[in-house]
C-alpha cells in the first residue's frame, strides 16, 4: 500500500445529464469524493450538458439526488456555487469560444467548412476526416463564407511524432499523433465539444486529478495535446477500471441484468427505492476497483477516507456481484440501532400499507416489531411482508386455506382445542409479556402432550395469517391481549367450519 497523499486534491465529477445515474458513474463520483476528503481537498460537481440533443432535465435532478443519497456532498457546483462558477457548461459558452478563437489565432486550430454531406461521404468510404481545410488560403476561406457555409473549429493535431500521457495506475499511454484526425473543438452552433470544454474547465477550475472511466483512455492523448497547446500543466490522469457484468463477460449492462433468475438494475434510483442502505452501497462500490485491505470487506466511511489513495486503485476490470450487495446490505441492517432502523423502514412500510411515514416512526407496533425482523431481512423492502398483519384490523386477517391452522400431526378438532386452551391462558395471564406467555404455553404443551412446534402453529397463523412470522409471543404482545383474542376467535371459527365439513 502506498503512503497517504498529503497535498489537497481538487477533483471533479462531470456527468452528462442524458440519462439516469448508474452504478458505474456513482463509483466514479465516490472515488472522486474519497480522494478529495482523504487529502483535505475539494470535490466539484460540474455538469457537461453541451450535447443539447440528448439533454434530459430529469437526469440532472436524478444524479444530484443520487449523489446526496450516498452522502457525496460537493464543495462547489451548480446549486452551491463556488469561485469558478458557473458549473454548467452550457452557461460557459462564451468562454469556450474565446479559447477556441485563441487557438485559431495561434495557428493551433482552424476553421473547417466541410459539409455534413461531405463528411458522410468520407464515413461511407471508411475514411477519417482528411484535414482538407487545414491550410486554406484567405481567398478560399472567403469563398466558403460567401457560399454561406457554417464553420466548425478543428484542432490542428501534430502530423508526426508521438504523444505520451502518464496514467497514475496504468503507466504511460502513447499514440502516434498522425492518428489524431483533427477533432472538432467548437461546433457550428457555438457550443464546444467535450474535448475543448473538459480541458478549459479542468484548467480554470484548477483540477489536480482527473478520475474517469477507462473508456476515455483513447481521448487522453488529445487532451494532453490541448493542454500543451494552451501551455497549461495537465492534471494527473486516473482512468478507472471498467465494471463488468456479474458473469465477468463484457461491461455492466445499462439495462437490467438477470442473475439466477432475478433482475438487477444498473440505475442508482432503483437501489434508493429498492430498500438498500446508502452506507452499504457506499461500502460495496468502494470495493469495486479498490480494496480496504486483504482481510476486510466491511468498513466505515471514515475508515475509507483515511486509507483511500488513487495509487491503490487497481486497473483490472471488476465483475459486479449484485448478490454480494444484498448480503452486505443485510450486514448493515443488522448493525443498526433500533431507532435508526425504524426511521429507515418507516417510509417503505408506510408506502406499502398506505400509512403516514412520520406517524409510523412513532408507532409502538413498528418500534417493537423492528428488532424481531432485523435478523431476517436483507432489504428494507422485505419488512412489510413480515409485519403487515400488525397494522390491519382482525377482519382483514383471513384464512383462505384453514388447513394451515392445523398443527403438525394434529387434526382440525385437536388444533381447535389447542386454540381454545391457549385463549383461556391469554385471557387471565399477568403480566401480559413475552416471557410469561412463553412459560405458560410451554406448560400447556406438556399438559396436552403436544410438541411445542405443533402447539404454536395454530396461534401463529391465527394472529398473522401467515405460516412464517416474527416470534410468536412478542407478536402477541405487539397486538395486545384483546386483539390477540379476537384473532384467535376468528381462527377458531374457521377451524370449527373445517372440522364440521371433514367429519
VENVEN-V691093 format. One record per residue. N is the residue number from 1. RES is the residue in one letter. PSI is psi in whole degrees, -180 to 180 (none if undefined). D_CENTER is the distance of its C-alpha to the mean C-alpha in whole Angstrom. Layout:
N&RES&PSI&D_CENTER  N&RES&PSI&D_CENTER
This chain:
1&X&140&28  2&X&162&29  3&X&146&30  4&X&146&27  5&X&149&27  6&X&-25&30  7&X&132&30  8&X&128&27  9&X&145&25  10&X&114&24  11&X&158&20  12&X&143&19  13&X&122&15  14&X&73&17  15&X&157&15  16&X&122&17  17&X&70&16  18&X&-9&17  19&X&178&14  20&X&146&10  21&X&132&8  22&X&172&6  23&X&-34&5  24&X&-43&9  25&X&-39&9  26&X&-37&6  27&X&-42&8  28&X&-47&11  29&X&-40&11  30&X&-46&10  31&X&-39&14  32&X&-51&15  33&X&-44&15  34&X&-42&16  35&X&-39&19  36&X&-46&20  37&X&-36&20  38&X&-38&22  39&X&-1&24  40&X&28&25  41&X&-150&24  42&X&142&22  43&X&120&19  44&X&135&19  45&X&121&17  46&X&133&19  47&X&117&19  48&X&87&20  49&X&31&22  50&X&-14&25  51&X&80&24  52&X&-26&25  53&X&-31&26  54&X&0&22  55&X&135&21  56&X&109&19  57&X&-29&19  58&X&-33&17  59&X&-40&14  60&X&-45&15  61&X&-43&14  62&X&-45&11  63&X&-36&10  64&X&-41&12  65&X&-40&11  66&X&-43&7  67&X&-44&9  68&X&-34&11  69&X&-39&9  70&X&-8&8  71&X&19&11  72&X&74&12  73&X&140&15  74&X&150&17  75&X&-30&21  76&X&146&22  77&X&-177&20  78&X&-41&21  79&X&-9&21  80&X&-10&23  81&X&-162&25  82&X&174&27  83&X&-10&30  84&X&25&28  85&X&156&28  86&X&159&27  87&X&16&23  88&X&122&23  89&X&-35&25  90&X&-18&27  91&X&2&28  92&X&21&30  93&X&-46&32  94&X&-34&35  95&X&-44&34  96&X&-40&33  97&X&-41&36  98&X&-46&38  99&X&-34&37  100&X&-43&37  101&X&-34&41  102&X&-42&41  103&X&-39&40  104&X&-46&43  105&X&-30&46  106&X&1&45  107&X&17&46  108&X&-1&42  109&X&167&41  110&X&159&43  111&X&133&43  112&X&129&42  113&X&13&44  114&X&132&43  115&X&164&42  116&X&-37&39  117&X&-39&42  118&X&-39&43  119&X&-38&40  120&X&-36&39  121&X&-42&43  122&X&-45&41  123&X&-39&38  124&X&-27&40  125&X&4&42  126&X&27&39  127&X&147&40  128&X&173&38  129&X&135&40  130&X&18&43  131&X&30&43  132&X&-24&46  133&X&18&46  134&X&-33&46  135&X&43&49  136&X&146&51  137&X&162&54  138&X&-37&54  139&X&-41&56  140&X&-41&54  141&X&-42&51  142&X&-36&53  143&X&-43&54  144&X&-41&50  145&X&-33&50  146&X&-30&53  147&X&-13&51  148&X&17&49  149&X&136&46  150&X&157&43  151&X&149&42  152&X&166&38  153&X&125&38  154&X&149&38  155&X&136&38  156&X&85&41  157&X&147&39  158&X&144&42  159&X&-9&44  160&X&173&44  161&X&-176&43  162&X&142&40  163&X&133&37  164&X&130&35  165&X&135&31  166&X&125&30  167&X&134&27  168&X&-24&26  169&X&-6&25  170&X&-10&27  171&X&-155&30  172&X&139&32  173&X&120&31  174&X&145&34  175&X&153&35  176&X&129&39  177&X&-31&39  178&X&-18&41  179&X&-7&38  180&X&105&36  181&X&58&37  182&X&69&37  183&X&154&34  184&X&134&34  185&X&-40&33  186&X&123&34  187&X&168&34  188&X&-20&37  189&X&3&35  190&X&-5&35  191&X&145&31  192&X&160&30  193&X&170&28  194&X&-41&25  195&X&-43&28  196&X&-49&30  197&X&-42&27  198&X&-37&25  199&X&-46&28  200&X&-47&30  201&X&-41&27  202&X&-36&26  203&X&-51&30  204&X&-30&30  205&X&6&27  206&X&41&28  207&X&129&25  208&X&-30&26  209&X&131&23  210&X&109&21  211&X&120&18  212&X&168&17  213&X&155&17  214&X&-12&20  215&X&-15&20  216&X&2&22  217&X&-44&25  218&X&-25&27  219&X&-15&27  220&X&-44&27  221&X&-39&31  222&X&-44&32  223&X&-38&30  224&X&-44&32  225&X&-38&35  226&X&-41&34  227&X&-42&34  228&X&-38&37  229&X&-36&38  230&X&-5&38  231&X&40&39  232&X&146&36  233&X&138&34  234&X&148&31  235&X&172&28  236&X&128&27  237&X&137&25  238&X&103&22  239&X&113&20  240&X&147&17  241&X&148&18  242&X&148&16  243&X&125&14  244&X&162&16  245&X&152&15  246&X&-27&16  247&X&-14&20  248&X&3&20  249&X&105&21  250&X&163&20  251&X&155&17  252&X&132&13  253&X&148&14  254&X&11&13  255&X&-175&14  256&X&145&14  257&X&137&15  258&X&123&17  259&X&120&18  260&X&41&21  261&X&0&21  262&X&147&18  263&X&136&15  264&X&139&12  265&X&150&9  266&X&-7&8  267&X&135&6  268&X&-39&3  269&X&-32&6  270&X&-25&7  271&X&-32&6  272&X&-41&7  273&X&-16&10  274&X&10&10  275&X&20&11  276&X&148&9  277&X&139&10  278&X&-40&8  279&X&-36&11  280&X&-44&10  281&X&-40&6  282&X&-53&8  283&X&-44&11  284&X&-49&10  285&X&-31&9  286&X&-27&12  287&X&-4&14  288&X&83&13  289&X&-6&16  290&X&154&17  291&X&133&19  292&X&-53&20  293&X&-179&23  294&X&-15&24  295&X&-24&25  296&X&133&22  297&X&-24&18  298&X&126&17  299&X&162&18  300&X&167&17  301&X&-44&16  302&X&-40&20  303&X&-40&20  304&X&-44&18  305&X&-43&19  306&X&-31&23  307&X&-20&22  308&X&134&20  309&X&139&22  310&X&-29&21  311&X&-18&24  312&X&1&23  313&X&135&20  314&X&137&21  315&X&-4&22  316&X&135&21  317&X&148&19  318&X&131&17  319&X&145&16  320&X&106&12  321&X&88&14  322&X&-40&11  323&X&-30&14  324&X&-35&14  325&X&-41&11  326&X&-45&13  327&X&-47&16  328&X&-38&14  329&X&-40&12  330&X&-38&16  331&X&-46&17  332&X&-37&16  333&X&-43&17  334&X&-22&20  335&X&-10&21  336&X&145&20  337&X&153&23  338&X&-45&24  339&X&-39&24  340&X&-44&20  341&X&-37&20  342&X&-47&22  343&X&-39&20  344&X&-37&17  345&X&-33&18  346&X&-48&20  347&X&-36&18  348&X&-47&17  349&X&-41&21  350&X&-44&22  351&X&-39&21  352&X&-36&22  353&X&2&25  354&X&36&26  355&X&172&27  356&X&123&26  357&X&-41&23  358&X&-42&25  359&X&-36&28  360&X&-31&26  361&X&-25&25  362&X&8&29  363&X&125&30  364&X&-37&32  365&X&-48&31  366&X&-40&27  367&X&-40&28  368&X&-31&30  369&X&-27&28  370&X&-49&25  371&X&-24&26  372&X&-26&28  373&X&-6&25  374&X&-38&23  375&X&-10&24  376&X&-10&23  377&X&147&19  378&X&-21&16  379&X&147&14  380&X&-27&15  381&X&-13&16  382&X&-12&19  383&X&-40&21  384&X&-44&22  385&X&-23&24  386&X&-22&26  387&X&3&27  388&X&-30&27  389&X&-24&31  390&X&-11&32  391&X&14&31  392&X&154&33  393&X&161&37  394&X&-30&39  395&X&-20&40  396&X&-4&37  397&X&105&37  398&X&168&39  399&X&75&40  400&X&-27&40  401&X&86&41  402&X&-14&43  403&X&-19&44  404&X&-17&40  405&X&-6&42  406&X&127&45  407&X&158&45  408&X&130&45  409&X&18&49  410&X&158&50  411&X&173&51  412&X&-41&50  413&X&-42&53  414&X&-39&52  415&X&-36&49  416&X&-42&50  417&X&-39&53  418&X&-47&50  419&X&-43&48  420&X&-38&51  421&X&-41&52  422&X&-38&48  423&X&-38&49  424&X&-36&52  425&X&-47&50  426&X&-35&48  427&X&-35&50  428&X&-10&52  429&X&138&50  430&X&135&49  431&X&160&47  432&X&77&45  433&X&157&42  434&X&-45&40  435&X&-42&42  436&X&-42&46  437&X&-45&44  438&X&-45&43  439&X&-42&47  440&X&-39&49  441&X&-29&47  442&X&-37&47  443&X&-42&51  444&X&-41&51  445&X&-43&50  446&X&-42&53  447&X&-43&55  448&X&-4&54  449&X&48&54  450&X&134&50  451&X&145&47  452&X&-45&45  453&X&-44&42  454&X&-38&44  455&X&-34&45  456&X&-21&42  457&X&-49&41  458&X&-35&42  459&X&-41&41  460&X&-48&38  461&X&-36&38  462&X&-44&40  463&X&-21&38  464&X&-19&34  465&X&9&35  466&X&154&33  467&X&-21&34  468&X&124&31  469&X&172&30  470&X&169&30  471&X&135&33  472&X&-49&36  473&X&-34&38  474&X&-37&35  475&X&-41&35  476&X&-43&38  477&X&-39&38  478&X&-43&35  479&X&-34&37  480&X&160&40  481&X&-51&44  482&X&-45&45  483&X&-38&41  484&X&-44&42  485&X&-37&45  486&X&-44&45  487&X&-38&42  488&X&-38&44  489&X&-42&47  490&X&-41&45  491&X&-39&44  492&X&-39&48  493&X&-41&49  494&X&-38&47  495&X&-35&48  496&X&-45&52  497&X&-44&51  498&X&-45&50  499&X&-38&53  500&X&-30&56  501&X&-11&54  502&X&5&54  503&X&none&58
